[in-house]
């Protein structure tokens, strides 16, 4: 069995200004790098796990009031949302809320295949 190579690192905590004892972030310094210049450079912090880029939806259709039908991709899957959006005061843009439903394509196709005559008849009979 081959030995796993490891990198020796030193950990340094950076405190939040004005709040002693509260750690803002933890930095890791490579100890195997013997360059004198590297000691003067600030250590590199960890990269975030996910790319936080916002993607534009494939379709955004207004249904009335603050309800929208939105088709978007999330983690490689296409989702159909029927969701309430609200306008935030700080930027004036519409943002989705937790109020709504997200369907995968299989459920959306099944819902859209229902015949509207049957649905209308059931509503009228009630």
N, CA, C and O atoms as CSV, one atom per row, in Angstrom:
chain,resi,resn,atom,element,x,y,z
A,1,UNK,N,N,0.835,-1.170,0.000
A,1,UNK,CA,C,0.000,0.000,0.000
A,1,UNK,C,C,0.884,1.239,0.000
A,1,UNK,O,O,1.791,1.357,0.824
A,2,UNK,N,N,0.624,2.163,-0.920
A,2,UNK,CA,C,1.437,3.371,-1.044
A,2,UNK,C,C,1.063,4.373,0.031
A,2,UNK,O,O,-0.102,4.512,0.402
A,3,UNK,N,N,2.078,5.067,0.522
A,3,UNK,CA,C,1.830,6.078,1.548
A,3,UNK,C,C,1.237,7.327,0.913
A,3,UNK,O,O,1.631,7.728,-0.182
A,4,UNK,N,N,0.307,7.924,1.598
A,4,UNK,CA,C,-0.337,9.139,1.117
A,4,UNK,C,C,0.553,10.331,1.450
A,4,UNK,O,O,1.026,10.452,2.579
A,5,UNK,N,N,0.785,11.211,0.477
A,5,UNK,CA,C,1.592,12.388,0.761
A,5,UNK,C,C,0.727,13.432,1.455
A,5,UNK,O,O,-0.425,13.659,1.086
A,6,UNK,N,N,1.307,14.054,2.456
A,6,UNK,CA,C,0.584,15.076,3.195
A,6,UNK,C,C,1.357,16.374,3.138
A,6,UNK,O,O,2.580,16.379,2.997
A,7,UNK,N,N,0.647,17.453,3.249
A,7,UNK,CA,C,1.254,18.771,3.286
A,7,UNK,C,C,1.163,19.279,4.708
A,7,UNK,O,O,0.095,19.266,5.321
A,8,UNK,N,N,2.287,19.723,5.221
A,8,UNK,CA,C,2.302,20.266,6.571
A,8,UNK,C,C,1.840,21.714,6.513
A,8,UNK,O,O,2.383,22.524,5.761
A,9,UNK,N,N,0.833,22.027,7.316
A,9,UNK,CA,C,0.275,23.373,7.338
A,9,UNK,C,C,0.229,23.887,8.764
A,9,UNK,O,O,0.138,23.117,9.720
A,10,UNK,N,N,0.292,25.180,8.884
A,10,UNK,CA,C,0.126,25.847,10.165
A,10,UNK,C,C,-1.174,26.642,10.072
A,10,UNK,O,O,-1.455,27.258,9.044
A,11,UNK,N,N,-1.941,26.628,11.110
A,11,UNK,CA,C,-3.234,27.295,11.134
A,11,UNK,C,C,-3.106,28.613,11.876
A,11,UNK,O,O,-2.476,28.676,12.932
A,12,UNK,N,N,-3.701,29.664,11.329
A,12,UNK,CA,C,-3.705,30.962,11.996
A,12,UNK,C,C,-5.121,31.514,11.957
A,12,UNK,O,O,-5.721,31.613,10.886
A,13,UNK,N,N,-5.657,31.873,13.115
A,13,UNK,CA,C,-6.989,32.457,13.198
A,13,UNK,C,C,-6.886,33.972,13.126
A,13,UNK,O,O,-5.999,34.569,13.736
A,14,UNK,N,N,-7.782,34.586,12.390
A,14,UNK,CA,C,-7.829,36.038,12.281
A,14,UNK,C,C,-9.059,36.509,13.041
A,14,UNK,O,O,-10.179,36.094,12.743
A,15,UNK,N,N,-8.847,37.373,14.021
A,15,UNK,CA,C,-9.954,37.840,14.843
A,15,UNK,C,C,-10.695,38.989,14.165
A,15,UNK,O,O,-10.130,39.721,13.352
A,16,UNK,N,N,-11.970,39.128,14.517
A,16,UNK,CA,C,-12.787,40.211,13.995
A,16,UNK,C,C,-12.373,41.506,14.681
A,16,UNK,O,O,-12.252,41.537,15.906
A,17,UNK,N,N,-12.152,42.585,13.912
A,17,UNK,CA,C,-11.761,43.854,14.546
A,17,UNK,C,C,-12.848,44.343,15.494
A,17,UNK,O,O,-14.031,44.312,15.156
A,18,UNK,N,N,-12.457,44.785,16.660
A,18,UNK,CA,C,-13.400,45.315,17.638
A,18,UNK,C,C,-14.079,44.248,18.476
A,18,UNK,O,O,-14.781,44.573,19.434
A,19,UNK,N,N,-13.885,42.971,18.132
A,19,UNK,CA,C,-14.486,41.876,18.888
A,19,UNK,C,C,-13.407,40.852,19.220
A,19,UNK,O,O,-13.299,39.835,18.534
A,20,UNK,N,N,-12.604,41.097,20.259
A,20,UNK,CA,C,-11.536,40.153,20.578
A,20,UNK,C,C,-12.087,38.790,20.947
A,20,UNK,O,O,-13.102,38.674,21.633
A,21,UNK,N,N,-11.409,37.779,20.485
A,21,UNK,CA,C,-11.809,36.409,20.777
A,21,UNK,C,C,-12.739,35.805,19.733
A,21,UNK,O,O,-12.896,34.584,19.701
A,22,UNK,N,N,-13.362,36.613,18.879
A,22,UNK,CA,C,-14.263,36.087,17.846
A,22,UNK,C,C,-13.469,35.881,16.560
A,22,UNK,O,O,-12.888,36.820,16.017
A,23,UNK,N,N,-13.454,34.630,16.078
A,23,UNK,CA,C,-12.670,34.283,14.898
A,23,UNK,C,C,-13.461,34.634,13.643
A,23,UNK,O,O,-14.600,34.197,13.482
A,24,UNK,N,N,-12.867,35.414,12.766
A,24,UNK,CA,C,-13.500,35.771,11.500
A,24,UNK,C,C,-13.250,34.711,10.456
A,24,UNK,O,O,-14.175,34.297,9.757
A,25,UNK,N,N,-12.011,34.265,10.339
A,25,UNK,CA,C,-11.701,33.193,9.404
A,25,UNK,C,C,-10.430,32.495,9.843
A,25,UNK,O,O,-9.607,33.051,10.570
A,26,UNK,N,N,-10.295,31.268,9.385
A,26,UNK,CA,C,-9.148,30.452,9.723
A,26,UNK,C,C,-8.305,30.307,8.458
A,26,UNK,O,O,-8.810,29.890,7.416
A,27,UNK,N,N,-7.035,30.648,8.551
A,27,UNK,CA,C,-6.129,30.620,7.406
A,27,UNK,C,C,-5.130,29.488,7.580
A,27,UNK,O,O,-4.723,29.168,8.697
A,28,UNK,N,N,-4.734,28.878,6.447
A,28,UNK,CA,C,-3.773,27.784,6.474
A,28,UNK,C,C,-2.517,28.201,5.723
A,28,UNK,O,O,-2.590,28.723,4.611
A,29,UNK,N,N,-1.358,27.965,6.347
A,29,UNK,CA,C,-0.074,28.349,5.774
A,29,UNK,C,C,0.711,27.078,5.480
A,29,UNK,O,O,0.841,26.212,6.345
A,30,UNK,N,N,1.235,26.962,4.259
A,30,UNK,CA,C,2.014,25.805,3.834
A,30,UNK,C,C,3.405,25.893,4.461
A,30,UNK,O,O,4.150,26.828,4.167
A,31,UNK,N,N,3.772,24.926,5.328
A,31,UNK,CA,C,5.065,24.941,6.007
A,31,UNK,C,C,6.182,24.358,5.147
A,31,UNK,O,O,7.360,24.597,5.413
A,32,UNK,N,N,5.817,23.592,4.115
A,32,UNK,CA,C,6.834,22.972,3.276
A,32,UNK,C,C,7.435,23.958,2.282
A,32,UNK,O,O,8.508,23.705,1.735
A,33,UNK,N,N,6.771,25.056,2.047
A,33,UNK,CA,C,7.279,26.085,1.144
A,33,UNK,C,C,8.299,26.905,1.924
A,33,UNK,O,O,7.936,27.635,2.847
A,34,UNK,N,N,9.576,26.788,1.558
A,34,UNK,CA,C,10.652,27.415,2.320
A,34,UNK,C,C,11.068,28.779,1.785
A,34,UNK,O,O,12.107,29.301,2.191
A,35,UNK,N,N,10.293,29.363,0.896
A,35,UNK,CA,C,10.644,30.679,0.370
A,35,UNK,C,C,10.529,31.730,1.466
A,35,UNK,O,O,9.563,31.737,2.229
A,36,UNK,N,N,11.517,32.617,1.542
A,36,UNK,CA,C,11.475,33.688,2.536
A,36,UNK,C,C,10.403,34.711,2.183
A,36,UNK,O,O,9.826,35.350,3.063
A,37,UNK,N,N,10.137,34.861,0.863
A,37,UNK,CA,C,9.124,35.826,0.431
A,37,UNK,C,C,7.728,35.397,0.864
A,37,UNK,O,O,6.860,36.240,1.092
A,38,UNK,N,N,7.510,34.090,0.979
A,38,UNK,CA,C,6.175,33.601,1.327
A,38,UNK,C,C,5.798,33.950,2.763
A,38,UNK,O,O,4.614,34.034,3.090
A,39,UNK,N,N,6.809,34.157,3.635
A,39,UNK,CA,C,6.521,34.517,5.016
A,39,UNK,C,C,5.931,35.922,5.094
A,39,UNK,O,O,5.124,36.202,5.980
A,40,UNK,N,N,6.322,36.803,4.183
A,40,UNK,CA,C,5.848,38.180,4.189
A,40,UNK,C,C,4.481,38.320,3.513
A,40,UNK,O,O,3.785,39.313,3.723
A,41,UNK,N,N,4.098,37.332,2.706
A,41,UNK,CA,C,2.818,37.394,2.007
A,41,UNK,C,C,1.713,36.889,2.915
A,41,UNK,O,O,1.933,35.991,3.728
A,42,UNK,N,N,0.513,37.467,2.780
A,42,UNK,CA,C,-0.592,36.974,3.604
A,42,UNK,C,C,-0.983,35.566,3.174
A,42,UNK,O,O,-0.930,35.254,1.985
A,43,UNK,N,N,-1.376,34.708,4.117
A,43,UNK,CA,C,-1.764,33.342,3.767
A,43,UNK,C,C,-3.058,33.330,2.953
A,43,UNK,O,O,-3.873,34.249,3.031
A,44,UNK,N,N,-3.220,32.270,2.178
A,44,UNK,CA,C,-4.391,32.121,1.323
A,44,UNK,C,C,-5.491,31.438,2.117
A,44,UNK,O,O,-5.255,30.417,2.763
A,45,UNK,N,N,-6.695,32.000,2.070
A,45,UNK,CA,C,-7.816,31.381,2.774
A,45,UNK,C,C,-8.446,30.318,1.887
A,45,UNK,O,O,-8.193,30.263,0.683
A,46,UNK,N,N,-9.275,29.471,2.503
A,46,UNK,CA,C,-9.933,28.402,1.755
A,46,UNK,C,C,-10.906,28.982,0.745
A,46,UNK,O,O,-11.479,30.050,0.958
A,47,UNK,N,N,-11.086,28.258,-0.370
A,47,UNK,CA,C,-12.048,28.670,-1.382
A,47,UNK,C,C,-13.437,28.210,-0.970
A,47,UNK,O,O,-13.576,27.181,-0.309
A,48,UNK,N,N,-14.476,28.964,-1.355
A,48,UNK,CA,C,-15.832,28.502,-1.046
A,48,UNK,C,C,-16.148,27.218,-1.792
A,48,UNK,O,O,-15.608,26.972,-2.871
A,49,UNK,N,N,-17.044,26.375,-1.205
A,49,UNK,CA,C,-17.357,25.087,-1.800
A,49,UNK,C,C,-18.109,25.215,-3.113
A,49,UNK,O,O,-17.837,24.471,-4.055
A,50,UNK,N,N,-19.052,26.150,-3.190
A,50,UNK,CA,C,-19.865,26.298,-4.398
A,50,UNK,C,C,-19.629,27.654,-5.032
A,50,UNK,O,O,-19.328,28.634,-4.349
A,51,UNK,N,N,-19.769,27.695,-6.340
A,51,UNK,CA,C,-19.708,28.953,-7.051
A,51,UNK,C,C,-21.034,29.675,-6.815
A,51,UNK,O,O,-22.097,29.120,-7.094
A,52,UNK,N,N,-20.982,30.883,-6.314
A,52,UNK,CA,C,-22.184,31.598,-5.917
A,52,UNK,C,C,-22.750,32.488,-7.022
A,52,UNK,O,O,-23.388,33.500,-6.734
A,53,UNK,N,N,-22.523,32.121,-8.267
A,53,UNK,CA,C,-23.046,32.915,-9.368
A,53,UNK,C,C,-24.536,32.671,-9.526
A,53,UNK,O,O,-24.992,31.528,-9.504
A,54,UNK,N,N,-25.295,33.752,-9.687
A,54,UNK,CA,C,-26.728,33.652,-9.915
A,54,UNK,C,C,-26.960,33.461,-11.404
A,54,UNK,O,O,-26.419,34.200,-12.227
A,55,UNK,N,N,-27.766,32.469,-11.741
A,55,UNK,CA,C,-28.102,32.220,-13.134
A,55,UNK,C,C,-29.463,32.810,-13.429
A,55,UNK,O,O,-30.362,32.791,-12.588
A,56,UNK,N,N,-29.602,33.332,-14.631
A,56,UNK,CA,C,-30.888,33.846,-15.071
A,56,UNK,C,C,-31.817,32.675,-15.348
A,56,UNK,O,O,-31.370,31.651,-15.866
A,57,UNK,N,N,-33.106,32.798,-15.016
A,57,UNK,CA,C,-34.029,31.699,-15.307
A,57,UNK,C,C,-34.237,31.528,-16.804
A,57,UNK,O,O,-34.101,32.480,-17.572
A,58,UNK,N,N,-34.568,30.302,-17.212
A,58,UNK,CA,C,-34.829,30.025,-18.614
A,58,UNK,C,C,-36.129,30.690,-19.056
A,58,UNK,O,O,-36.255,31.102,-20.209
A,59,UNK,N,N,-37.099,30.797,-18.142
A,59,UNK,CA,C,-38.380,31.447,-18.406
A,59,UNK,C,C,-38.907,32.015,-17.105
A,59,UNK,O,O,-38.808,31.381,-16.054
A,60,UNK,N,N,-39.474,33.221,-17.179
A,60,UNK,CA,C,-40.102,33.838,-16.012
A,60,UNK,C,C,-41.376,34.509,-16.507
A,60,UNK,O,O,-41.328,35.520,-17.207
A,61,UNK,N,N,-42.521,33.930,-16.133
A,61,UNK,CA,C,-43.824,34.391,-16.625
A,61,UNK,C,C,-44.679,34.859,-15.454
A,61,UNK,O,O,-44.870,34.123,-14.486
A,62,UNK,N,N,-45.194,36.083,-15.544
A,62,UNK,CA,C,-46.021,36.651,-14.489
A,62,UNK,C,C,-47.419,36.039,-14.556
A,62,UNK,O,O,-48.049,36.038,-15.614
A,63,UNK,N,N,-47.906,35.515,-13.414
A,63,UNK,CA,C,-49.218,34.874,-13.355
A,63,UNK,C,C,-50.283,35.771,-12.747
A,63,UNK,O,O,-51.465,35.431,-12.794
A,64,UNK,N,N,-49.908,36.880,-12.191
A,64,UNK,CA,C,-50.849,37.774,-11.528
A,64,UNK,C,C,-50.384,38.067,-10.122
A,64,UNK,O,O,-49.763,37.229,-9.468
A,65,UNK,N,N,-50.698,39.292,-9.655
A,65,UNK,CA,C,-50.217,39.773,-8.358
A,65,UNK,C,C,-48.717,39.550,-8.257
A,65,UNK,O,O,-47.956,40.068,-9.075
A,66,UNK,N,N,-48.286,38.784,-7.264
A,66,UNK,CA,C,-46.844,38.553,-7.104
A,66,UNK,C,C,-46.470,37.089,-7.343
A,66,UNK,O,O,-45.459,36.618,-6.823
A,67,UNK,N,N,-47.283,36.361,-8.130
A,67,UNK,CA,C,-47.010,34.961,-8.470
A,67,UNK,C,C,-46.337,34.872,-9.833
A,67,UNK,O,O,-46.712,35.573,-10.773
A,68,UNK,N,N,-45.324,33.988,-9.927
A,68,UNK,CA,C,-44.582,33.804,-11.173
A,68,UNK,C,C,-44.384,32.319,-11.455
A,68,UNK,O,O,-44.229,31.511,-10.539
A,69,UNK,N,N,-44.391,31.979,-12.740
A,69,UNK,CA,C,-43.994,30.652,-13.211
A,69,UNK,C,C,-42.564,30.807,-13.704
A,69,UNK,O,O,-42.300,31.586,-14.620
A,70,UNK,N,N,-41.651,30.073,-13.106
A,70,UNK,CA,C,-40.231,30.218,-13.429
A,70,UNK,C,C,-39.652,28.850,-13.743
A,70,UNK,O,O,-39.873,27.885,-13.012
A,71,UNK,N,N,-38.904,28.778,-14.847
A,71,UNK,CA,C,-38.175,27.566,-15.200
A,71,UNK,C,C,-36.694,27.891,-15.073
A,71,UNK,O,O,-36.194,28.832,-15.689
A,72,UNK,N,N,-35.996,27.087,-14.256
A,72,UNK,CA,C,-34.576,27.348,-14.027
A,72,UNK,C,C,-33.837,26.036,-13.823
A,72,UNK,O,O,-34.446,24.981,-13.641
A,73,UNK,N,N,-32.519,26.123,-13.857
A,73,UNK,CA,C,-31.678,24.958,-13.586
A,73,UNK,C,C,-31.046,25.115,-12.223
A,73,UNK,O,O,-30.578,26.194,-11.857
A,74,UNK,N,N,-31.038,24.005,-11.461
A,74,UNK,CA,C,-30.412,23.991,-10.150
A,74,UNK,C,C,-29.697,22.667,-9.985
A,74,UNK,O,O,-30.323,21.609,-10.035
A,75,UNK,N,N,-28.406,22.717,-9.791
A,75,UNK,CA,C,-27.551,21.543,-9.622
A,75,UNK,C,C,-27.768,20.535,-10.745
A,75,UNK,O,O,-27.873,19.334,-10.495
A,76,UNK,N,N,-27.834,21.017,-11.967
A,76,UNK,CA,C,-27.935,20.155,-13.144
A,76,UNK,C,C,-29.329,19.668,-13.463
A,76,UNK,O,O,-29.498,18.947,-14.446
A,77,UNK,N,N,-30.339,20.023,-12.685
A,77,UNK,CA,C,-31.715,19.598,-12.933
A,77,UNK,C,C,-32.570,20.800,-13.300
A,77,UNK,O,O,-32.417,21.881,-12.731
A,78,UNK,N,N,-33.475,20.603,-14.261
A,78,UNK,CA,C,-34.412,21.649,-14.635
A,78,UNK,C,C,-35.622,21.559,-13.717
A,78,UNK,O,O,-36.203,20.488,-13.540
A,79,UNK,N,N,-35.990,22.684,-13.143
A,79,UNK,CA,C,-37.109,22.759,-12.205
A,79,UNK,C,C,-38.128,23.778,-12.713
A,79,UNK,O,O,-37.770,24.793,-13.310
A,80,UNK,N,N,-39.413,23.481,-12.462
A,80,UNK,CA,C,-40.497,24.400,-12.769
A,80,UNK,C,C,-41.053,24.887,-11.437
A,80,UNK,O,O,-41.524,24.092,-10.624
A,81,UNK,N,N,-40.995,26.199,-11.220
A,81,UNK,CA,C,-41.438,26.802,-9.967
A,81,UNK,C,C,-42.717,27.602,-10.213
A,81,UNK,O,O,-42.848,28.300,-11.218
A,82,UNK,N,N,-43.639,27.488,-9.290
A,82,UNK,CA,C,-44.747,28.430,-9.191
A,82,UNK,C,C,-44.537,29.075,-7.834
A,82,UNK,O,O,-44.731,28.434,-6.801
A,83,UNK,N,N,-44.140,30.344,-7.833
A,83,UNK,CA,C,-43.597,30.925,-6.613
A,83,UNK,C,C,-44.012,32.383,-6.450
A,83,UNK,O,O,-44.227,33.101,-7.427
A,84,UNK,N,N,-44.121,32.804,-5.185
A,84,UNK,CA,C,-44.370,34.193,-4.835
A,84,UNK,C,C,-43.033,34.933,-4.843
A,84,UNK,O,O,-42.042,34.449,-4.295
A,85,UNK,N,N,-43.016,36.097,-5.462
A,85,UNK,CA,C,-41.836,36.962,-5.465
A,85,UNK,C,C,-42.169,38.229,-4.686
A,85,UNK,O,O,-43.318,38.669,-4.657
A,86,UNK,N,N,-41.156,38.807,-4.059
A,86,UNK,CA,C,-41.361,40.070,-3.346
A,86,UNK,C,C,-40.267,41.051,-3.734
A,86,UNK,O,O,-39.161,40.668,-4.117
A,87,UNK,N,N,-40.609,42.323,-3.622
A,87,UNK,CA,C,-39.659,43.374,-3.965
A,87,UNK,C,C,-38.978,43.836,-2.691
A,87,UNK,O,O,-39.643,44.198,-1.720
A,88,UNK,N,N,-37.661,43.826,-2.694
A,88,UNK,CA,C,-36.903,44.268,-1.532
A,88,UNK,C,C,-36.586,45.747,-1.696
A,88,UNK,O,O,-36.316,46.223,-2.799
A,89,UNK,N,N,-36.622,46.458,-0.589
A,89,UNK,CA,C,-36.454,47.906,-0.635
A,89,UNK,C,C,-35.032,48.329,-0.956
A,89,UNK,O,O,-34.827,49.361,-1.595
A,90,UNK,N,N,-34.036,47.543,-0.520
A,90,UNK,CA,C,-32.650,47.988,-0.702
A,90,UNK,C,C,-32.213,48.025,-2.160
A,90,UNK,O,O,-31.434,48.898,-2.544
A,91,UNK,N,N,-32.702,47.087,-2.986
A,91,UNK,CA,C,-32.280,47.109,-4.386
A,91,UNK,C,C,-33.443,47.261,-5.369
A,91,UNK,O,O,-33.212,47.502,-6.554
A,92,UNK,N,N,-34.675,47.126,-4.906
A,92,UNK,CA,C,-35.839,47.315,-5.766
A,92,UNK,C,C,-36.115,46.168,-6.727
A,92,UNK,O,O,-37.027,46.270,-7.547
A,93,UNK,N,N,-35.352,45.077,-6.651
A,93,UNK,CA,C,-35.535,43.943,-7.553
A,93,UNK,C,C,-36.486,42.923,-6.930
A,93,UNK,O,O,-36.676,42.894,-5.714
A,94,UNK,N,N,-37.078,42.088,-7.785
A,94,UNK,CA,C,-37.936,41.010,-7.309
A,94,UNK,C,C,-37.087,39.815,-6.907
A,94,UNK,O,O,-36.170,39.421,-7.628
A,95,UNK,N,N,-37.399,39.241,-5.748
A,95,UNK,CA,C,-36.677,38.082,-5.236
A,95,UNK,C,C,-37.666,36.982,-4.880
A,95,UNK,O,O,-38.749,37.273,-4.374
A,96,UNK,N,N,-37.314,35.709,-5.136
A,96,UNK,CA,C,-38.226,34.615,-4.789
A,96,UNK,C,C,-38.315,34.433,-3.279
A,96,UNK,O,O,-37.350,34.660,-2.549
A,97,UNK,N,N,-39.503,34.017,-2.826
A,97,UNK,CA,C,-39.702,33.711,-1.418
A,97,UNK,C,C,-39.801,32.200,-1.264
A,97,UNK,O,O,-39.678,31.458,-2.239
A,98,UNK,N,N,-40.021,31.753,-0.043
A,98,UNK,CA,C,-40.184,30.311,0.202
A,98,UNK,C,C,-41.590,29.844,-0.133
A,98,UNK,O,O,-41.850,28.642,-0.180
A,99,UNK,N,N,-42.497,30.781,-0.365
A,99,UNK,CA,C,-43.889,30.443,-0.656
A,99,UNK,C,C,-44.007,30.014,-2.113
A,99,UNK,O,O,-43.843,30.829,-3.021
A,100,UNK,N,N,-44.285,28.762,-2.331
A,100,UNK,CA,C,-44.425,28.260,-3.686
A,100,UNK,C,C,-44.110,26.790,-3.753
A,100,UNK,O,O,-43.963,26.114,-2.735
A,101,UNK,N,N,-44.008,26.309,-4.976
A,101,UNK,CA,C,-43.743,24.890,-5.206
A,101,UNK,C,C,-42.727,24.767,-6.334
A,101,UNK,O,O,-42.729,25.558,-7.277
A,102,UNK,N,N,-41.856,23.762,-6.222
A,102,UNK,CA,C,-40.880,23.448,-7.268
A,102,UNK,C,C,-41.144,22.020,-7.734
A,102,UNK,O,O,-41.194,21.094,-6.924
A,103,UNK,N,N,-41.311,21.850,-9.036
A,103,UNK,CA,C,-41.589,20.539,-9.609
A,103,UNK,C,C,-40.445,20.145,-10.529
A,103,UNK,O,O,-39.895,20.984,-11.242
A,104,UNK,N,N,-40.086,18.848,-10.510
A,104,UNK,CA,C,-39.142,18.377,-11.509
A,104,UNK,C,C,-39.907,18.185,-12.814
A,104,UNK,O,O,-41.134,18.277,-12.834
A,105,UNK,N,N,-39.195,17.920,-13.896
A,105,UNK,CA,C,-39.846,17.841,-15.207
A,105,UNK,C,C,-40.866,16.721,-15.297
A,105,UNK,O,O,-41.883,16.867,-15.974
A,106,UNK,N,N,-40.613,15.604,-14.626
A,106,UNK,CA,C,-41.548,14.474,-14.666
A,106,UNK,C,C,-42.903,14.862,-14.068
A,106,UNK,O,O,-43.947,14.573,-14.652
A,107,UNK,N,N,-42.883,15.510,-12.915
A,107,UNK,CA,C,-44.131,15.924,-12.272
A,107,UNK,C,C,-44.823,17.030,-13.067
A,107,UNK,O,O,-46.050,17.055,-13.163
A,108,UNK,N,N,-44.037,17.943,-13.635
A,108,UNK,CA,C,-44.624,19.020,-14.430
A,108,UNK,C,C,-45.324,18.455,-15.669
A,108,UNK,O,O,-46.426,18.887,-16.006
A,109,UNK,N,N,-44.694,17.497,-16.346
A,109,UNK,CA,C,-45.313,16.900,-17.528
A,109,UNK,C,C,-46.600,16.180,-17.173
A,109,UNK,O,O,-47.583,16.261,-17.909
A,110,UNK,N,N,-46.601,15.481,-16.057
A,110,UNK,CA,C,-47.803,14.771,-15.621
A,110,UNK,C,C,-48.927,15.760,-15.312
A,110,UNK,O,O,-50.082,15.521,-15.664
A,111,UNK,N,N,-48.592,16.859,-14.661
A,111,UNK,CA,C,-49.578,17.888,-14.345
A,111,UNK,C,C,-50.112,18.552,-15.610
A,111,UNK,O,O,-51.312,18.799,-15.722
A,112,UNK,N,N,-49.235,18.838,-16.552
A,112,UNK,CA,C,-49.664,19.525,-17.773
A,112,UNK,C,C,-50.438,18.599,-18.716
A,112,UNK,O,O,-51.154,19.089,-19.590
A,113,UNK,N,N,-50.313,17.269,-18.564
A,113,UNK,CA,C,-51.036,16.331,-19.408
A,113,UNK,C,C,-52.499,16.163,-18.987
A,113,UNK,O,O,-53.316,15.669,-19.765
A,114,UNK,N,N,-52.827,16.570,-17.769
A,114,UNK,CA,C,-54.215,16.462,-17.328
A,114,UNK,C,C,-55.102,17.290,-18.255
A,114,UNK,O,O,-54.751,18.406,-18.640
A,115,UNK,N,N,-56.241,16.732,-18.602
A,115,UNK,CA,C,-57.139,17.429,-19.523
A,115,UNK,C,C,-57.875,18.539,-18.787
A,115,UNK,O,O,-58.452,18.324,-17.722
A,116,UNK,N,N,-57.844,19.717,-19.369
A,116,UNK,CA,C,-58.475,20.862,-18.716
A,116,UNK,C,C,-59.987,20.696,-18.627
A,116,UNK,O,O,-60.604,21.230,-17.706
A,117,UNK,N,N,-60.613,19.954,-19.582
A,117,UNK,CA,C,-62.067,19.762,-19.513
A,117,UNK,C,C,-62.447,19.005,-18.242
A,117,UNK,O,O,-63.429,19.345,-17.581
A,118,UNK,N,N,-61.666,17.979,-17.903
A,118,UNK,CA,C,-61.942,17.186,-16.697
A,118,UNK,C,C,-61.778,18.056,-15.441
A,118,UNK,O,O,-62.576,17.962,-14.508
A,119,UNK,N,N,-60.764,18.881,-15.427
A,119,UNK,CA,C,-60.521,19.748,-14.276
A,119,UNK,C,C,-61.651,20.753,-14.146
A,119,UNK,O,O,-62.175,20.956,-13.051
A,120,UNK,N,N,-62.040,21.396,-15.268
A,120,UNK,CA,C,-63.127,22.388,-15.243
A,120,UNK,C,C,-64.445,21.750,-14.807
A,120,UNK,O,O,-65.209,22.362,-14.060
A,121,UNK,N,N,-64.718,20.530,-15.265
A,121,UNK,CA,C,-65.955,19.836,-14.888
A,121,UNK,C,C,-65.971,19.510,-13.401
A,121,UNK,O,O,-67.010,19.624,-12.751
A,122,UNK,N,N,-64.838,19.110,-12.865
A,122,UNK,CA,C,-64.755,18.797,-11.431
A,122,UNK,C,C,-64.965,20.055,-10.602
A,122,UNK,O,O,-65.616,20.000,-9.558
A,123,UNK,N,N,-64.431,21.178,-11.040
A,123,UNK,CA,C,-64.589,22.431,-10.314
A,123,UNK,C,C,-66.047,22.905,-10.365
A,123,UNK,O,O,-66.601,23.336,-9.354
A,124,UNK,N,N,-66.667,22.820,-11.560
A,124,UNK,CA,C,-68.048,23.262,-11.712
A,124,UNK,C,C,-69.018,22.381,-10.929
A,124,UNK,O,O,-70.012,22.888,-10.410
A,125,UNK,N,N,-68.760,21.090,-10.829
A,125,UNK,CA,C,-69.663,20.195,-10.098
A,125,UNK,C,C,-69.568,20.400,-8.593
A,125,UNK,O,O,-70.486,20.045,-7.855
A,126,UNK,N,N,-68.474,20.963,-8.145
A,126,UNK,CA,C,-68.304,21.198,-6.712
A,126,UNK,C,C,-68.956,22.506,-6.403
A,126,UNK,O,O,-68.955,22.940,-5.251
